[in-house]
Amino acid sequence: KEVGVDADELLTIIKDQQINALPIIFGGKGEICKVNTIPMTYNLKIGNSYSFSFCSKIEGEWAIINGGKWYTNWEIGKDNVYSISITPVEKGEISLCVQFKGDNSYTEYIRYICD
């Protein structure tokens, strides 16, 4: 099931209004994440660097997955701010995911495509 903002609608809002905050993203279990920085385009490019930063009180392990490459070297700052920069190396999906404590699977929060 996909949820979120329609890309065309978001682009219109950005062009027509001043945006000073990103939306709150809710996890599969109702947790709230406050996004500080994420790529704001669905299509990412191999070899380009991208930064991700968000605040989360979720108890779990976060990962960005790009094909067979897993990025898990998060800097965790004050107030549970998670930050990481990645440079994709594989074509295909890139997903920001979390593994909740007591669960063996990962829950996807944000998805991109890389080419």
CYANA upper distance limits for C-alpha pairs under 8 A (distance plus 0.5 A):
  5 VAL  CA      9 GLU  CA      7.74
  5 VAL  CA     10 LEU  CA      7.08
  6 ASP  CA     10 LEU  CA      6.69
  7 ALA  CA     11 LEU  CA      6.68
  8 ASP  CA     12 THR  CA      6.83
  9 GLU  CA     13 ILE  CA      6.79
 10 LEU  CA     14 ILE  CA      6.66
 11 LEU  CA     15 LYS  CA      6.69
 12 THR  CA     16 ASP  CA      6.55
 13 ILE  CA     17 GLN  CA      6.17
 14 ILE  CA     18 GLN  CA      7.09
 14 ILE  CA     19 ILE  CA      6.83
 22 LEU  CA     35 VAL  CA      6.94
 22 LEU  CA     36 ASN  CA      8.00
 23 PRO  CA     34 LYS  CA      8.28
 23 PRO  CA     35 VAL  CA      7.89
 24 ILE  CA     32 ILE  CA      7.26
 24 ILE  CA     33 CYS  CA      6.66
 24 ILE  CA     34 LYS  CA      5.99
 24 ILE  CA     35 VAL  CA      7.23
 25 ILE  CA     32 ILE  CA      6.51
 25 ILE  CA     33 CYS  CA      5.86
 25 ILE  CA     34 LYS  CA      7.22
 25 ILE  CA     35 VAL  CA      7.86
 25 ILE  CA    109 TYR  CA      8.42
 26 PHE  CA     30 GLY  CA      6.12
 26 PHE  CA     31 GLU  CA      5.94
 26 PHE  CA     32 ILE  CA      5.19
 26 PHE  CA     33 CYS  CA      6.71
 27 GLY  CA     31 GLU  CA      5.47
 27 GLY  CA     32 ILE  CA      6.84
 27 GLY  CA     33 CYS  CA      8.02
 27 GLY  CA    109 TYR  CA      7.06
 28 GLY  CA    107 THR  CA      7.68
 31 GLU  CA     57 LYS  CA      8.35
 31 GLU  CA     58 ILE  CA      7.31
 32 ILE  CA     56 SER  CA      7.32
 32 ILE  CA     57 LYS  CA      8.30
 33 CYS  CA     54 PHE  CA      7.08
 33 CYS  CA     55 CYS  CA      6.14
 33 CYS  CA     56 SER  CA      5.40
 33 CYS  CA     57 LYS  CA      8.13
 34 LYS  CA     54 PHE  CA      5.98
 34 LYS  CA     55 CYS  CA      5.55
 34 LYS  CA     56 SER  CA      7.25
 35 VAL  CA     53 SER  CA      6.93
 35 VAL  CA     54 PHE  CA      4.83
 35 VAL  CA     55 CYS  CA      6.98
 36 ASN  CA     52 PHE  CA      8.13
 36 ASN  CA     53 SER  CA      5.71
 36 ASN  CA     54 PHE  CA      5.50
 36 ASN  CA     55 CYS  CA      7.98
 37 THR  CA     51 SER  CA      7.11
 37 THR  CA     52 PHE  CA      5.70
 37 THR  CA     53 SER  CA      5.37
 37 THR  CA     54 PHE  CA      7.22
 38 ILE  CA     50 TYR  CA      8.11
 38 ILE  CA     51 SER  CA      6.59
 38 ILE  CA     52 PHE  CA      5.16
 38 ILE  CA     53 SER  CA      7.06
 39 PRO  CA     50 TYR  CA      7.04
 39 PRO  CA     51 SER  CA      7.55
 39 PRO  CA     52 PHE  CA      7.82
 41 THR  CA    112 TYR  CA      8.37
 42 TYR  CA    111 ARG  CA      8.04
 42 TYR  CA    112 TYR  CA      5.36
 42 TYR  CA    113 ILE  CA      6.64
 43 ASN  CA    112 TYR  CA      6.62
 43 ASN  CA    113 ILE  CA      5.61
 43 ASN  CA    114 CYS  CA      6.24
 43 ASN  CA    115 ASP  CA      7.81
 44 LEU  CA     48 ASN  CA      8.22
 44 LEU  CA    112 TYR  CA      7.36
 44 LEU  CA    113 ILE  CA      6.54
 44 LEU  CA    114 CYS  CA      5.10
 44 LEU  CA    115 ASP  CA      7.07
 45 LYS  CA     88 PRO  CA      7.66
 45 LYS  CA    114 CYS  CA      5.84
 45 LYS  CA    115 ASP  CA      5.77
 46 ILE  CA     87 THR  CA      7.47
 46 ILE  CA     88 PRO  CA      5.50
 46 ILE  CA     89 VAL  CA      5.93
 46 ILE  CA     90 GLU  CA      7.09
 46 ILE  CA     91 LYS  CA      7.54
 46 ILE  CA    114 CYS  CA      6.88
 46 ILE  CA    115 ASP  CA      6.48
 47 GLY  CA     87 THR  CA      6.07
 47 GLY  CA     88 PRO  CA      6.37
 47 GLY  CA     89 VAL  CA      6.87
 48 ASN  CA     87 THR  CA      6.04
 48 ASN  CA     88 PRO  CA      7.42
 49 SER  CA     85 SER  CA      7.12
 49 SER  CA     86 ILE  CA      6.01
 49 SER  CA     87 THR  CA      4.90
 49 SER  CA     88 PRO  CA      7.80
 50 TYR  CA     85 SER  CA      5.96
 50 TYR  CA     86 ILE  CA      5.91
 50 TYR  CA     87 THR  CA      6.86
 51 SER  CA     83 SER  CA      7.88
 51 SER  CA     84 ILE  CA      6.34
 51 SER  CA     85 SER  CA      4.76
 51 SER  CA     86 ILE  CA      7.02
 52 PHE  CA     82 TYR  CA      8.39
 52 PHE  CA     83 SER  CA      6.11
 52 PHE  CA     84 ILE  CA      5.92
 52 PHE  CA     85 SER  CA      6.73
 53 SER  CA     81 VAL  CA      7.23
 53 SER  CA     82 TYR  CA      5.96
 53 SER  CA     83 SER  CA      4.78
 53 SER  CA     84 ILE  CA      7.10
 54 PHE  CA     81 VAL  CA      5.99
 54 PHE  CA     82 TYR  CA      5.94
 54 PHE  CA     83 SER  CA      7.26
 55 CYS  CA     79 ASP  CA      7.55
 55 CYS  CA     80 ASN  CA      5.96
 55 CYS  CA     81 VAL  CA      4.77
 55 CYS  CA     82 TYR  CA      6.58
 56 SER  CA     80 ASN  CA      6.34
 56 SER  CA     81 VAL  CA      7.17
 56 SER  CA     82 TYR  CA      7.94
 57 LYS  CA     80 ASN  CA      6.94
 58 ILE  CA    100 PHE  CA      8.00
 59 GLU  CA    100 PHE  CA      6.75
 59 GLU  CA    101 LYS  CA      6.68
 60 GLY  CA     98 VAL  CA      6.77
 60 GLY  CA     99 GLN  CA      5.78
 60 GLY  CA    100 PHE  CA      4.87
 60 GLY  CA    101 LYS  CA      5.64
 61 GLU  CA     98 VAL  CA      5.96
 61 GLU  CA     99 GLN  CA      5.56
 61 GLU  CA    100 PHE  CA      7.19
 61 GLU  CA    101 LYS  CA      8.31
 62 TRP  CA     72 THR  CA      7.06
 62 TRP  CA     74 TRP  CA      8.48
 62 TRP  CA     96 LEU  CA      7.93
 62 TRP  CA     97 CYS  CA      6.29
 62 TRP  CA     98 VAL  CA      4.85
 62 TRP  CA     99 GLN  CA      6.94
 63 ALA  CA     70 TRP  CA      6.91
 63 ALA  CA     71 TYR  CA      6.08
 63 ALA  CA     72 THR  CA      5.41
 63 ALA  CA     96 LEU  CA      6.47
 63 ALA  CA     97 CYS  CA      5.85
 63 ALA  CA     98 VAL  CA      6.70
 64 ILE  CA     70 TRP  CA      6.37
 64 ILE  CA     71 TYR  CA      5.57
 64 ILE  CA     72 THR  CA      7.27
 64 ILE  CA     94 ILE  CA      7.29
 64 ILE  CA     95 SER  CA      5.96
 64 ILE  CA     96 LEU  CA      5.00
 64 ILE  CA     97 CYS  CA      6.64
 65 ILE  CA     69 LYS  CA      6.42
 65 ILE  CA     70 TRP  CA      5.18
 65 ILE  CA     71 TYR  CA      6.84
 65 ILE  CA     93 GLU  CA      8.41
 65 ILE  CA     94 ILE  CA      5.94
 65 ILE  CA     95 SER  CA      5.72
 65 ILE  CA     96 LEU  CA      7.12
 65 ILE  CA     97 CYS  CA      8.05
 66 ASN  CA     70 TRP  CA      6.90
 66 ASN  CA     88 PRO  CA      7.13
 66 ASN  CA     89 VAL  CA      8.00
 66 ASN  CA     90 GLU  CA      6.83
 66 ASN  CA     91 LYS  CA      8.32
 66 ASN  CA     92 GLY  CA      7.63
 66 ASN  CA     93 GLU  CA      6.60
 66 ASN  CA     94 ILE  CA      5.04
 66 ASN  CA     95 SER  CA      7.32
 67 GLY  CA     90 GLU  CA      6.71
 67 GLY  CA     91 LYS  CA      7.92
 67 GLY  CA     92 GLY  CA      7.03
 67 GLY  CA     93 GLU  CA      7.15
 67 GLY  CA     94 ILE  CA      7.62
 69 LYS  CA     89 VAL  CA      8.40
 69 LYS  CA     90 GLU  CA      8.47
 71 TYR  CA     86 ILE  CA      7.81
 73 ASN  CA     84 ILE  CA      7.52
 74 TRP  CA     82 TYR  CA      6.55
 74 TRP  CA     83 SER  CA      6.06
 74 TRP  CA     84 ILE  CA      5.71
 75 GLU  CA     81 VAL  CA      8.44
 75 GLU  CA     82 TYR  CA      6.21
 75 GLU  CA     83 SER  CA      5.64
 75 GLU  CA     84 ILE  CA      6.88
 76 ILE  CA     80 ASN  CA      6.50
 76 ILE  CA     81 VAL  CA      6.00
 76 ILE  CA     82 TYR  CA      5.13
 76 ILE  CA     83 SER  CA      6.98
 77 GLY  CA     81 VAL  CA      5.45
 77 GLY  CA     82 TYR  CA      6.95
 77 GLY  CA     83 SER  CA      8.40
 88 PRO  CA    114 CYS  CA      7.94
 90 GLU  CA    114 CYS  CA      7.70
 90 GLU  CA    115 ASP  CA      8.17
 91 LYS  CA    113 ILE  CA      8.06
 91 LYS  CA    114 CYS  CA      5.54
 91 LYS  CA    115 ASP  CA      5.37
 92 GLY  CA    113 ILE  CA      5.99
 92 GLY  CA    114 CYS  CA      5.66
 92 GLY  CA    115 ASP  CA      7.14
 93 GLU  CA    111 ARG  CA      7.37
 93 GLU  CA    112 TYR  CA      6.22
 93 GLU  CA    113 ILE  CA      4.96
 93 GLU  CA    114 CYS  CA      6.55
 94 ILE  CA    111 ARG  CA      6.28
 94 ILE  CA    112 TYR  CA      5.52
 94 ILE  CA    113 ILE  CA      6.29
 94 ILE  CA    114 CYS  CA      7.22
 95 SER  CA    108 GLU  CA      6.87
 95 SER  CA    109 TYR  CA      7.76
 95 SER  CA    110 ILE  CA      6.18
 95 SER  CA    111 ARG  CA      5.00
 95 SER  CA    112 TYR  CA      6.78
 96 LEU  CA    108 GLU  CA      6.44
 96 LEU  CA    109 TYR  CA      6.07
 96 LEU  CA    110 ILE  CA      5.65
 96 LEU  CA    111 ARG  CA      7.01
 97 CYS  CA    106 TYR  CA      6.39
 97 CYS  CA    107 THR  CA      5.81
 97 CYS  CA    108 GLU  CA      4.78
 97 CYS  CA    109 TYR  CA      6.01
 97 CYS  CA    110 ILE  CA      7.78
 98 VAL  CA    106 TYR  CA      5.78
 98 VAL  CA    107 THR  CA      5.83
 98 VAL  CA    108 GLU  CA      7.15
 98 VAL  CA    109 TYR  CA      8.07
 99 GLN  CA    103 ASP  CA      6.98
 99 GLN  CA    104 ASN  CA      7.38
 99 GLN  CA    105 SER  CA      6.48
 99 GLN  CA    106 TYR  CA      4.89
 99 GLN  CA    107 THR  CA      6.74
100 PHE  CA    104 ASN  CA      8.34
100 PHE  CA    105 SER  CA      8.39
100 PHE  CA    106 TYR  CA      7.80
100 PHE  CA    107 THR  CA      8.41
